[in-house]
Amino acid sequence: MLKWLGWIVLVGGLWTAPARAEDGYDLWLRYRPLPTAQASAVAERATSVVRDEMDPTIELAAAELVRGITGLTGRAVAAGNVATGAIVIGTARSARIAALRLPLAGLGDEGFVVRSATVDGKPVTVVAANRPIGVLYGAFRLLRMAQTGGSIDNLSVVDRPKLGLRMLNHWDNLDRYVERGYAGRSLWDWQKLPGFSDPRYTDYARANASVGINGTVLNNVNASADILKPEFLGKIEKLAGMFRPWGIKVYVSARFSAPIEIGGLKTADPLDPQVAAWWKAKADEIYARIPDFGGFLVKANSEGQPGPGDYKRSHADGANMLARALKPHGGIVMWRAFVYANEKPEDRVRQAYSEFAPLDGKFADNVIVQVKNGPIDFQPREPFHPLFGAMPRTPLMMEVQITKEYMGFATHLVYLGTLWQEVLRSDTYRPRKGTTVADVLDTPVRPGALTGMAGVSNIGTDRNWSGSQFDQANWYAFGRLAWNPDGDAREIARDWAAMTWGQAAAEPIVAMMMRSHEAVVDYMMPLGLNHLFATGHHYGPGPWVDDLAREDWNPVYFHKADRNGIGFDRTPSGSNAAAQYAPVLARKFSDPKAVPENLLLWFHHVSWDRRMASGRTLWEELVAKYDRGVAEVTAMQAHWAAMEGKVDAGRFAEVNQFLAIQRQEAQWWRDACIAYFAEVSGRPIPAGVTPPPHPASYYKAIRTPWAPGNGK
């Protein structure tokens, strides 16, 4: 016990060191001093940290409380005996905790109770759970309440995650290049692992645990089979050991053709006994080194990746073969539903539903199908994916993109919490009205069935982790919404802003964040337009692009603008993709008078002269939206300028410069798209509107071959 006490005091001591310049590394776990009155109130309720269980995760919880309370109050906090104001932490294995008879029975392994109570005759705060990881989550919750100005008197918090799998997907290659990564190189220095344990790996795990993320897929879905070789398994084993006390399991993306590429077989046919035996042996090899290995994420038969379709087998055939290999060890398969192929002429929006809906109920019980939030590809706005609600016998997890491949990379301030909330609160009408996407995700299809949510990571080696200060909010918001898909985006933004920038700056910053997503939709692709990006890197506008190998890689495929109108007809007179939704939505989306205007051009090809709700023609409305998007960014610049002196100078300057880049690029998007659509439609620029300074040919000639995301 004395050894542990000394370690805790040391941690507390380290975190009373002189303040350094802020650079974003501390994320939302800054623990800077609270206002005096708040600091005093917290200090009275956090005089010491008490625990009587020897467990690595409970030790982390105790250390975090010491670290946090010391930083927030400026007063030393140490471990000790129960006294007035102590924080008592532990599981029901602790006699003190068990004696309180707390409502732990229904909280599972990860839930917790944070409650004001009396222990040994002293008023204390208790953080309790069934398992140590729940204690850690409860400790972070208590600290969040203190950081955001909430009272920690008379507490009665009972919580548990609604989703079982709360995953980051790293699109990191083994050479440390990150596909669609805008925050530097991959965190995983495979060359130095397992010999070198970068302290940043621990800081990464701590940040994830603070928002309840409990799994990480280490490598790109466009996987290299080499990740499964013995030399890499030792490296993965090292990371797994570092992440384990923080409640995080490791997973890898598995290449379906690995039996051929590294196994010496001539086939990867999932129904071939030799193939199944190879995967079983590989699973046995992995679990011998990493007993709590999570399992495999698989991208198959999509964008050229190998899969069961190469052998005329179904997705269920492929997923279930892998699932059988993993099941004896408790592992799972996350099988991606992002599929489209050259040989299928149907509307790309329809393809995932067409391939997966007929397979409902045919997947093994340790398989979960990973479905993107919308049916195209992480666009600034899409309708929710029609598979949600359409596979009632199959566990589905939603995949979102935290890294902003299609929303200005790291330099554009775009809070994605509002986008994800929009999707999660969408009514699927399956099996009945009022069944939201969130309901589909967090309601197990059978008792004990898998549930989950995955986010494509925006984390890299940049000092601020995410490439910009505000992109940290999207990592944070993902964790919060994966824990509770019914969470509120504004409340999450407010907590993040208070923890990251300070309570005094929170409300003005939240106001910016809550307007930011709609702004990017307006200056890029309003009214349901999508995929108008330049080729490859998706940097900047390219609505004119029509020369790519696949029809559905070309922006002209998605907007179909001509002299008569614009938009993709997905009604019964067109591709009929609307029919993949529940009947009431199919009718709504197929009716140009009923479909929401912000999805009009997703589902309909309409005349430029169509009257909109504003009274303007479609052409006038489109131009007005582009202008509004630019105006919003200009307003954000002014809003941020008023924050000078209210936040630290270093981070203020960075955000200020990034907003200037965003304003310039929003103007580029606006001018290029208006010039192009004016040319295609033959419409004059509406009266009173400033015309683009150049003709469409000028914007078509712009080349940015070295933009991030274009490959090595």
Steps between C-alpha positions, in 0.01 A plus 500: 500500500780742582656443159170585335454809717841627404427455133174692529664789680771507234236525226332782685832676540579479134177675415569803717798592282512852349254549215635473148377664184187330371527314170199267507684187611296475822173484303194530727699367797680829572398526866585871519402688819130568548365841607574550870153430637461187289848380587426536871173311467669215315788488745259458791348197328830351385740505791647157429459191284436171675500149362581161648524282189826427325414512131681679215184667368387617842849640553457695176166633625657609829792665321265681262296639788816621675626653178170664416403633842851633563499684170147638539537617860870571537498297821694181557289186503632168618380158598407436859237380741133587479445857614243770436510590132685189386434332166457128561535281192470130430289202404272283712810298591580786735331451836434874521330506160303180561363638826336790313273266301519718190286431189774318309308189393382632163811693402702223335877512484535864394227688686560698818344688788625839622321585820526712811496262795613439855789261558640430847282782625656755263329682206683391186461460124489141379598377155399136470451236232485127442838496329809721521441652156166634622683666790734669251208623290329629815816686605511676164131590535558656841789702363292612202234635735763693691669632183175627349387686810245250621443449870643185652276528806206263548597283205294210371631397158432153362615429146606226263584502128214426262734346242741217563758575229627858495777487246760713331597380151850614409556519126873466569732311267799307623739761353329760726319674214143572612232481233278809536709605798566870549686494832843372406623143481360192670545479876615142465876493446513139387874513440570579867234272646506293713831625638395864547187588696422854388337685794258641247337157473398527865374854454294381202345222706424739786324747271289224349407359840392845614214491246429129525662376179582132561651371176746598229562352157870564445529487120335610178192323367692488171710250690840346446509130583836560667323623816425132572863385478670389825734798505204738509308297757775574752457872433122477536546305822702790640229754419230272639688481829528878522131555418357221717488687834308778325227258388600505133519188286702486180366379165653482153367538149548162335564463128271231365767365267756452781496118464643548150731794569665381819363148542616337178151378401368525146157623601322709763159341430317513835340160436835329440594291808868592465415870509283458809778299667755772420286769663435277803873447545563871461236582762653246737842658445370851573311405816795305637677838515204734559227319694262800486557580131177651369475356149501603135362790298457406133454703184415253225395526135506878507726736308710209376551330835486116492205321653265202485338636186816409312392137551127561443439480874291739708611751761346269760714212375815706544410657834379174653816312406709756685250506787538125552875541534462774761204374701683255729707796620212746537602701194268679257486595133400851391406466133472827309195564283677766293493315169473596138638337191562584134293217361183622671329771299249599768508829686792488743265611779310172462782250502562437871131446566466272198788279616436492874124521562439151349758360745311610811513227762772304320802635689658321798422642842855637541473703178384861491448684170662845493288748303600856411270774626383571145479298177778677306819582689515738797367796303429835670133400500333171409175335598553222752600165355195291397648187661425644844176330594503274195694212661310429823675164559854627443708714739597827333752759613523847350828620350567874492805692385666709770776606263352754258584351159209682339471806724811709461756274666645630827491871413122545479314540828216249469343349811367158401291439811203669332538286186509178700207611715300570184557143386451337839167676552367415154181295512542173308130407534623144544332309649283798594492879509731641764774239458808713454841398367621525861230252600616259230858525626440462872221240497658153478339284231501218756605480865874548524539595132779733395439875482742773403621811323829562320678822408778541243773660709639849448797438728864530395840618617421872493558649843129582531410142395233584241656759271304789646372609837135470401530158340561370851130569561405238243708230669339599829146514358540160338586344835206665672249397233638146480440476875149644462363539144213705644743762631457867415755658265472843663553364850800301377643810329450702818685245711784476250535876473502551877756224552719605206480881503368582846152564632504871424563441131262207458172659392642721220698203371195272507310755292767471229507124515125455469487708178806350339363184338218677321751758378718236330194340338401840362837600356572153358187307406163645605150363436605135486792529257790268579840373387598811303866471600819519302651165408690275739577723795148647522653843553299783351215509250480290185134485390613491135709180530378238249810310387556239773503129430186423695180686423419529870833660584408806294323796662285541187352157580373633832356839402389433140469872430393599149313782330170381644586439863715333761489206740496120502161338443467225761122477478309220317562690176875481561719258695227452764751504783230667709316165502770354726360702790186418695185559288403825674848642439513362146185697421631811673840490331343430160272805520684823411243693702549289812873421503700733728658772289841421643475160324309611190781450249601169658167349398379716209611651173309829495472808284722799565178702508328294768357718777649436843350561845676838509322611184827497307562278201725199553783678321461807718476284813814305410696823456356639825612190687855534367504864608362413841772241555776753433325758718486250787874444485555877495280526808698223668819699438351806669367285782841351560676836478293609799652212699847657493623535855233260628692189394874433490692683230659198331183307432311821418749583225484150350121502481505853361728395215301185429178700478668727243583190293141379536363836389723500193407145407130554564518787253678271252224242533231764461653668197595181317163330547293806409715562191470137388126461563433835333686374194317166497156647562536805281355708785624851576633581844197613708453873545687645793742207522873558460606287203802270522814693404594245234325277247460127565804423284723676753388276787516187284867572433596507870716202598608399852691173446674508838191542715484260795314181421638463150725212602872477555 
